[in-house]
Amino acid sequence: MRFLRRLPFLVVATALVVAAFSTGAPFLFFLVYLGLVVLGGSYLVTRFGLADLEAGYALNQLQAHVGEVLRATYTLRSTSRIPKLWLEVHNPTTLPVPLPGRAISLRPRGERSWIAKVPLGRRGHFRVDPLQIRTGDPLGFFEASATVGHGLTLVVYPRVEPIPRWRLQAVSLEGSRATPVRTQQTTPLATSVRPYAPGDGFNRIHWPSTARMGEIQVKEFDLEQTADVWLVLDLYRPSQVGSGDDGTVEVGVRVAAAIAERAIEENRAVALTTTGSHVTVLPPDRGPRQRQKILQLLAAVEGDGTTPLVEALVSGLPLLRRGMSAIVITPSTDPGWVRPLATLRPRGIGCQVVWLDPAVYARRVAELEGRAGDAATLDELAALEQASRNTRHQVAEFDLRTHAVPPGVPLDEVLAG
């Protein structure tokens, strides 16, 4: 492309040199010399355009959530006595909204700094390539470029909506409770310290607090909560409806992130199974490290699964133990996945279904695209609504607790009941 842009100039220059030497006209030789001067000056301007130049950039965060703003700070400094007439600065990136570039000039020994802001509207793993600086001459004959720094990976986690009114279905398990309860027994959940009282065991003394406060302090314990949580996120491709924030994939990911966050806040162990391009099983664990693992996984999943939900359940349900609670997040209208869940109750395992009704999401898509009145669309919606009704009847027949989550509704409103 660069050669094609220069081709007309090369043709004119060649013709001018041939004409000058053929005719010997002084004016043509003047044009040849002028062209050499302009060409040499353009080369020198480009050659020293990036000399004695210091540049760098920094991102305010490498891990963020959907809805936050990424800020990139750029600084260019010239230590040369020659001004920099034109510099083009930008970061190639795989972000949905690219970092804006800028064309600037620098005076001798000058410095420029600015901040570029980009909203993060989509979860995922994105690449920010090294800083690219390009310069050239005003006539476009020559170009020079340089790469500064190194590439960075930005992880955008899904938006985590607060669901303070959500409660996990209680499951009976000896030695535990559905909610935190203070106990005189020694349990793994040491939650606070208090001054020593007569009758307290010496094994309950918290020595670091005792040394810090100058008097004996003892640990207080809570009973461990009953139901640990096993989340199953259905990403089977044929079951997904819609795209973007109002599609079943994104809503399902947000539901999984919100429930996992709430369960970890309650000090429950959380496990996660996703049926994306391959079935991924994250074993149960609790605490900030597990939160990080879950968010990392949810940031990368897509609705491209090839394993139906019923197969994932049949292979994964044996991993659940008594006292756990399974939460299945799915838009699937295949009633085959309901029966494996019905076998959990006799084993002392709780079960909830977060139902992403595909008929509701399909109608939303048809309305946004202006197809809600088409005959073909109405037939498709009618068939999908019939399949959804059949699935809901199957779920109700086995008395499985269900939350229906429509698009565009805060999760706390639909998960609190």
C-alpha positions in Angstrom: 0.0 0.0 0.0 2.8 2.4 0.9 4.5 1.7 -2.5 1.2 2.3 -4.3 0.9 5.7 -2.6 4.4 6.6 -3.7 4.1 5.3 -7.2 2.7 8.6 -8.8 5.6 10.6 -7.2 8.1 8.1 -8.5 6.7 8.3 -12.0 6.7 12.1 -12.0 10.3 12.2 -10.5 11.5 9.7 -13.1 9.9 11.7 -15.9 11.4 15.0 -14.6 14.9 13.6 -14.4 14.7 12.1 -17.9 13.3 15.3 -19.3 16.0 17.4 -17.6 18.9 15.4 -18.9 17.3 15.1 -22.4 16.6 18.8 -22.9 19.2 20.3 -20.6 16.7 23.0 -19.6 17.9 25.0 -16.5 14.3 25.2 -15.1 14.0 21.4 -15.2 17.3 21.0 -13.4 16.1 23.5 -10.8 13.1 21.3 -10.2 15.3 18.2 -9.9 17.5 19.9 -7.3 14.5 21.3 -5.5 13.0 17.8 -5.4 16.3 16.4 -4.0 16.3 19.0 -1.2 12.7 18.4 -0.3 13.3 14.6 -0.4 16.4 14.9 1.8 14.7 17.2 4.2 11.7 14.9 4.5 14.0 12.0 5.2 15.9 13.9 8.0 12.6 15.1 9.6 11.4 11.5 9.7 14.8 10.1 10.7 15.1 12.3 13.8 11.4 12.4 14.6 11.6 9.6 17.2 15.1 10.4 18.4 15.6 11.6 22.0 12.0 10.7 22.9 10.8 9.2 26.1 7.4 7.6 26.3 5.3 5.4 28.5 1.8 4.5 29.5 0.1 2.9 32.6 -3.3 1.4 33.2 -5.2 2.1 36.4 -6.2 -1.5 36.8 -5.7 -4.9 35.2 -8.7 -6.5 36.8 -12.1 -4.8 36.6 -15.8 -5.4 36.5 -18.3 -4.7 33.7 -19.5 -1.1 34.1 -16.3 0.3 35.4 -14.0 2.7 33.5 -10.5 1.9 32.3 -8.1 4.8 32.5 -4.8 4.8 30.6 -2.3 7.5 31.4 0.2 8.5 28.6 3.4 10.6 29.0 5.7 11.7 26.1 8.8 13.7 26.8 11.4 15.1 24.4 15.0 15.7 25.4 15.9 17.1 21.9 16.5 20.7 20.9 14.6 19.9 17.7 10.8 20.1 17.9 8.7 17.0 17.1 6.3 18.2 14.5 3.9 15.2 14.4 3.6 12.1 16.5 0.8 9.6 16.4 0.3 7.7 19.6 -2.0 4.7 20.2 -2.4 1.3 21.9 -3.7 -1.5 19.7 -6.1 -3.6 21.8 -8.8 -6.2 21.6 -11.2 -4.3 23.9 -14.7 -3.8 22.4 -14.1 0.0 22.6 -10.5 0.7 21.6 -8.3 3.1 23.6 -8.4 6.4 21.7 -5.2 7.4 20.0 -3.9 11.0 19.7 -1.8 13.0 17.3 0.4 15.5 19.1 3.5 17.8 18.6 6.2 18.5 21.1 8.3 21.7 21.4 12.0 21.4 22.2 12.5 19.6 25.6 8.7 19.6 25.9 6.4 17.1 27.6 2.8 16.0 27.1 0.6 13.9 29.4 -3.1 12.9 29.0 -5.6 10.3 30.2 -7.7 8.2 27.9 -10.9 6.7 29.4 -12.8 3.7 28.0 -16.0 2.1 29.5 -15.8 -1.6 30.1 -19.1 -2.9 28.8 -18.3 -6.6 28.1 -16.6 -9.2 30.3 -13.7 -11.3 29.0 -9.9 -11.5 28.8 -8.5 -8.7 26.6 -5.1 -7.8 25.3 -3.6 -4.3 25.4 -0.6 -4.3 23.1 2.6 -2.2 23.6 2.4 1.6 22.9 2.9 2.4 19.2 4.4 5.8 18.2 4.5 6.8 14.5 5.9 9.8 12.8 6.6 11.0 9.2 7.2 14.0 7.0 4.5 16.5 6.0 4.5 15.2 2.4 4.1 11.6 3.3 7.2 10.3 1.7 8.7 8.5 4.7 7.4 7.0 8.0 9.0 5.8 11.2 7.5 3.9 14.1 8.6 2.6 17.5 7.1 0.3 20.1 7.3 1.2 23.8 6.7 -1.0 26.8 5.1 -4.4 26.8 1.7 -5.9 26.3 -0.8 -6.3 29.2 -3.7 -8.6 29.8 -6.9 -7.0 31.2 -9.5 -9.3 32.8 -13.0 -7.9 32.9 -15.2 -9.8 35.4 -19.0 -9.9 35.1 -21.0 -7.3 37.0 -21.7 -8.6 40.6 -25.2 -7.5 41.6 -25.9 -7.4 45.4 -28.7 -9.8 46.4 -29.0 -9.1 50.2 -32.4 -10.7 50.4 -31.4 -14.0 48.8 -31.5 -17.0 51.1 -30.2 -20.4 50.4 -32.7 -23.2 51.0 -31.8 -24.8 54.4 -30.6 -28.4 54.4 -30.6 -30.5 57.5 -27.1 -31.5 58.6 -26.1 -32.5 62.1 -23.8 -30.0 63.8 -24.6 -27.0 61.6 -27.2 -24.4 61.1 -28.8 -22.6 58.1 -27.7 -19.2 59.5 -24.7 -18.2 61.6 -25.2 -19.0 65.3 -22.8 -18.3 68.2 -21.8 -21.5 70.1 -19.8 -22.5 73.1 -18.4 -25.4 71.1 -15.1 -25.2 69.2 -15.7 -25.1 65.5 -13.6 -24.1 62.4 -15.4 -20.7 62.3 -13.6 -18.4 64.8 -15.3 -15.1 64.3 -14.2 -12.8 67.1 -12.4 -12.4 70.4 -13.6 -11.3 73.9 -12.1 -10.9 77.4 -11.5 -14.1 79.3 -14.3 -15.3 81.7 -14.1 -18.0 84.3 -14.8 -21.4 82.8 -13.2 -20.6 79.4 -10.9 -23.3 78.2 -7.2 -22.5 77.8 -7.3 -23.8 74.3 -9.6 -21.0 73.3 -7.1 -18.2 74.3 -6.0 -16.1 71.3 -2.4 -15.3 72.2 -1.8 -12.5 69.6 -4.7 -10.5 70.8 -3.7 -11.2 74.4 -0.2 -9.8 73.8 -1.6 -6.8 71.9 -4.3 -5.8 74.4 -2.5 -6.7 77.7 -5.2 -9.0 79.0 -6.3 -12.5 78.2 -8.6 -12.7 75.1 -10.5 -15.9 74.1 -11.9 -16.8 70.7 -15.6 -17.0 70.0 -17.0 -19.5 67.4 -20.0 -19.8 65.1 -21.7 -23.0 64.1 -20.8 -23.9 60.5 -23.7 -23.1 58.1 -25.3 -26.1 56.6 -25.6 -25.9 52.8 -22.5 -25.4 50.7 -23.4 -24.4 47.2 -22.8 -26.1 43.9 -23.7 -23.9 40.9 -24.3 -25.4 37.5 -24.4 -22.9 34.7 -25.9 -24.2 31.5 -24.1 -22.8 28.4 -25.3 -25.4 25.8 -25.4 -23.5 22.5 -28.8 -24.7 21.2 -30.5 -23.6 24.4 -29.3 -19.9 24.4 -31.5 -17.1 23.3 -30.6 -13.4 22.6 -27.2 -11.7 22.8 -25.6 -8.9 24.8 -26.6 -7.9 28.3 -30.2 -9.2 27.8 -29.2 -12.6 26.4 -29.5 -15.8 28.4 -25.7 -16.2 28.5 -25.0 -12.9 30.1 -28.0 -13.0 32.5 -26.9 -16.6 33.6 -23.4 -15.4 34.2 -24.6 -12.5 36.3 -26.8 -14.8 38.3 -23.9 -17.2 39.0 -21.6 -14.4 40.0 -24.2 -12.8 42.3 -25.1 -16.1 44.1 -21.5 -17.1 44.4 -20.6 -13.7 45.9 -23.5 -13.9 48.4 -22.6 -17.5 49.4 -18.9 -16.6 49.9 -20.0 -13.7 52.1 -21.9 -16.1 54.2 -18.7 -18.2 54.5 -20.1 -21.1 52.5 -18.0 -23.3 50.3 -18.9 -22.7 46.6 -18.4 -25.0 43.6 -19.1 -24.2 40.0 -19.7 -26.3 36.9 -20.0 -24.7 33.5 -20.9 -26.4 30.2 -19.1 -24.2 27.8 -16.9 -25.4 25.0 -15.9 -28.1 27.4 -17.3 -28.9 30.8 -15.4 -27.2 33.6 -15.7 -28.2 37.2 -14.4 -25.9 39.9 -14.2 -27.9 43.2 -15.9 -26.4 46.3 -13.9 -24.0 48.4 -14.5 -20.8 50.4 -12.9 -17.4 50.8 -11.4 -14.7 48.6 -9.3 -17.2 46.6 -12.4 -19.1 45.5 -14.1 -15.8 44.6 -11.2 -15.0 42.4 -11.3 -18.4 40.7 -15.0 -18.2 40.1 -14.8 -14.7 38.6 -11.9 -15.7 36.4 -13.9 -18.6 35.0 -17.1 -16.6 34.5 -15.1 -13.9 32.7 -14.1 -16.3 30.0 -17.1 -18.5 29.4 -19.3 -18.2 26.3 -22.6 -19.8 25.2 -20.8 -22.3 22.9 -21.3 -25.5 24.9 -21.7 -28.9 23.1 -22.7 -30.9 26.2 -26.5 -30.9 27.1 -27.4 -30.0 30.6 -28.8 -33.5 31.4 -25.4 -35.1 30.6 -23.5 -32.6 32.7 -25.9 -33.3 35.6 -25.8 -37.0 35.4 -22.0 -36.9 35.4 -21.7 -34.2 38.1 -24.4 -35.0 40.6 -22.5 -37.9 42.2 -19.9 -35.3 43.3 -22.5 -33.7 45.6 -22.6 -34.8 49.2 -25.2 -34.7 51.9 -25.9 -31.2 53.2 -25.0 -29.4 50.0 -27.4 -27.4 47.8 -27.4 -27.5 44.0 -28.4 -24.4 42.0 -29.0 -25.0 38.3 -29.1 -21.9 36.0 -30.5 -22.8 32.7 -32.7 -21.7 29.7 -33.1 -25.3 28.5 -36.6 -26.5 27.5 -35.4 -30.2 27.4 -37.4 -31.7 30.3 -34.8 -34.5 30.6 -32.6 -32.5 33.0 -35.4 -32.3 35.6 -35.5 -35.9 36.7 -31.8 -36.1 37.8 -32.5 -33.2 40.1 -35.4 -35.0 41.6 -33.1 -37.7 42.9 -31.2 -35.2 45.2 -33.8 -34.7 47.9 -33.7 -38.4 49.2 -29.9 -37.9 49.5 -30.3 -34.9 51.8 -29.2 -32.4 49.0 -31.2 -29.3 48.4 -31.9 -28.0 44.9 -33.0 -24.8 43.3 -33.6 -23.8 39.7 -32.9 -20.4 38.3 -35.1 -20.5 35.1 -34.2 -18.2 32.2 -37.4 -18.7 30.3 -36.3 -18.8 26.6 -39.8 -17.7 25.4 -39.5 -14.4 27.4 -36.0 -13.7 26.0 -37.1 -14.6 22.5 -40.0 -12.3 22.6 -37.7 -9.5 23.9 -35.4 -10.1 21.0 -38.3 -10.0 18.5 -39.6 -6.7 20.0 -36.2 -5.1 19.8 -35.7 -6.2 16.2 -39.2 -5.2 15.2 -40.3 -8.8 14.3 -42.9 -9.3 17.0 -45.8 -9.1 14.5 -44.4 -11.4 11.8 -46.3 -14.6 11.2 -43.2 -16.7 11.2 -41.9 -15.1 14.4 -45.3 -15.6 16.1 -45.2 -19.3 15.2 -41.7 -19.7 16.6 -42.7 -17.9 19.8 -45.8 -20.1 20.2 -43.7 -23.3 19.9 -41.1 -22.0 22.3 -43.8 -21.0 24.8 -45.4 -24.4 24.6 -42.0 -26.0 25.3 -41.4 -23.7 28.2 -44.8 -24.6 29.7 -43.9 -28.3 29.5 -40.6 -27.7 31.2 -42.2 -25.7 34.0 -44.8 -28.4 34.5 -42.0 -31.0 34.9 -40.2 -28.8 37.5 -43.5 -28.2 39.4 -44.3 -31.9 39.4 -41.1 -32.7 41.3 -41.7 -29.7 43.6 -38.3 -28.0 42.8 -37.9 -24.5 44.1 -37.7 -22.2 41.1 -36.8 -18.5 40.4 -37.7 -17.1 37.0 -35.3 -14.4 36.0 -36.6 -12.2 33.1 -34.3 -9.8 31.2 -33.8 -6.3 32.4 -34.9 -6.9 36.0 -32.6 -6.5 39.1 -31.6 -9.9 40.4 -32.5 -9.1 44.0 -36.2 -8.6 43.1 -36.5 -12.0 41.5 -34.2 -14.1 43.7 -35.5 -12.8 47.1 -38.8 -14.8 46.9 
